[in-house]
Amino acid sequence: MSAESTGLRARIRYGRLTFRHWRWGRPFWAGLLTIVAGVPIAYFPYANLTLGQLTVRMATTAGSDSLIIGVLLGVLGLTMWFQSSVRIFSGVAAILLSLVSLVKSNFGGFLVGFLCALIGGALAVAWTPGTPAADEPGEKAERPDGVPDAGGDGFEPVPGLSDAPAVPAQAGDPYAQPEPVPAGAVADDETTEKNGRHRAG
């Protein structure tokens, strides 16, 4: 396998993942069905059906209405994709246009466009953006061995050692500067040996 084919596969895979994330963030199928619904609604009134030597023209007096309904459904489908914040308005408008197309556009593009627009509008109204699941307060995290962690700094207590601090507590302010000792004098906390006896300060 050459390096070029590996790079091409990596680019295709990256494109698929990018499209998948884009699709998950919006009502994709609702917009697609709404766009597809506009095609038969706008096309059939202007099409000619040829059966052998017989040509059947399906144009009606409401051909302009069918074109407007088809274009509006296409615009609403694109709105669902790129402006998902107005998806409810777009879905309701698609449902109303699908109902109007039953009367104005050859039974809604021979029911194909009507059904696609109706389902697409319903999907747009029902779609809600997903939110990532958050941990509830007080929930204990699990360690790799499956035992829930009680919290803290992650260190286990060593048996036989007390919880007392390792450094003895200092009296007073620990950040205070020590008092200077005059030359030749002995500090109170020093221990001196005088006359064979120890004097503690």
N, C-alpha and C positions, 0 to 999 in steps of 0.2 A: 504494500500500500504506500503510495507516494505521499509526500508532505502536502502537496496541493489538494489531494482528495481529503486529507485529514483537516486541513484548514477550511475547506468548503463545508464539510460536515459540521465543524464547530460553528461556522457562521449560520448555517441552517438551523442548528439546534438553538443558538442564541436568539435568532429571529422568532422561532416557535415559542420560546420562553417569554420573550418580550410581548408577543401577541397575546399569549395566555394571560399575563398579568394585566394587560390593557383590557382584555375581554372581561376579566373578573371584576373590574372596577366600574362596570356600567351595565345597563340592561341590554346586553348584546343581541340575544335572540329576539327580544321584543322589537328592537330597531330593524333587524334583518327581515323579520316577517312583515313589518310595516312597509319597508321599501319594496319588498317583493309584491306586496298587495297592490302597490300603485301601478305595476307594469301591466297586468291584464285589464285593469280598469281603464287605463288610458289607451291601451293598444287596440282592444277589440272594436270599439266604435269606428276606428279608422282603417280596419283591416278588410281585405277581400278574401273570401273563402271560395276556392276553385274546386269543383267536383266534376272531373271530366271536362266537358265543354261548357259546363254551367258555372257561372260566376255569381256568387252571392255576396252582395255588399251589405255589411252589417252596420253601416253608419246610420245614425239616428239624428233626430233634430237636436238631441242633447249631447252632441259630440264635444262641444266646447266645455260643457259641464264635466264630462268624463275626463277630459284632459286636465282641467283644474283640480279635480279630486285626486287624480293620479299624482300630479306634481306635489300637491299638498301632503299626500301620504309619504312621498319620498322625502320631503323636507322634515316632516315629523319624525321619520325614522332616523335621519341624520341628527336631529336634535336630541333624540334619546341617547345616541352614541356620544356626542360631544358636549352636551349640556344636560347631564343626568340630573341636575338639581330641579329641572322643570319636567321631570319624567311623568308626573301625575297629570299635569296639563296636557302633555303630548299624548298620553294614553287615552285620556277622555276624548280628546279631539279626534284621535284615530278611530275610536269606537263610533263616534257620531258620524264621521265621514263614511265609515263602512255601512252604516244604516242608510245614509243618503244615497250611496251608490246603488243600493237595491232598486231604487226608483229611477235614478238618473242615468245609470250606465249599464244597460243590458244585464239586469239582475246582479249587479256587483261584479262584472267580469265573469259572468256565468258561474257565480257563487265562489269562484276561486279567490278573487281579490277580496270579496266580502269576508270569507272565513279567515284568510290570512290577516287582514286588518283587525278583525274582531279579536283574534287570539293575541296578536301583537300588542294591541292596546291594553288588553287585560293583563298581559305579562308586565307591561311597563308600569301599570298602576300597582301591581302586587310586589314589584321588585323593591328591595331595600338594600342599602349598602351594608356590607358585613363589617363588624367590629371585632378586633382581636380580643380573645378571651383573657381577662385579667384575673390574677390570683386574688381570692377573697382575703380580707384582713384576718390575721390569726392563723392562716393556713401554714403548716409546717412544711418546709422543703425536705425532699428526700435525698439522702446520700446515695452514692453509687451502689452500695450494698442493699438498698431498699429500706433501710431503717430511717424513720423520720428524724430529722435533726431538731433538737430543742432550741436551736438558736445560739447566740453567743459568738465567740471568735473562732470557733471551729476546732479548738484544742480540747482534748479529753483530759480530765484530771488524773494525775498520777497517784496511784494508791500509796498510802502511808504519809503523804504530805498534807499538811493542813492548808486551809485557805488563807492563813495569815500572810501579810506581805513579807517579802524576803528582806527588805531594808527596814530597820527600826524607825519608828516615827520620830521626827525631829521636833523638839520643843520650839515654839516661836515661829518666826517667819523663816522658811528655809532659804529664801533668796536674800536675806539681810547680810550685810557685810560684817565680818567679825571685828570686834573692838581691838584696837592696837594695844600691844603689850609694851610697856616701857623697857628700855634696855636694862638687863640685869634682873628684871622681875620674872617671876615664874607664874605662868597662867594658872587659873584656878582648876582647870580640868586636867592639868598635867599631874602626873604622879612622881614624886621625888622621894629619894631615899635619904632620910636624915636621922642620925643617931641609930641606925639599924632598923628603923621603923618606916613603914610606908605611910605616906599621908595622901589621902584621896581628897580631891577638891569637892 
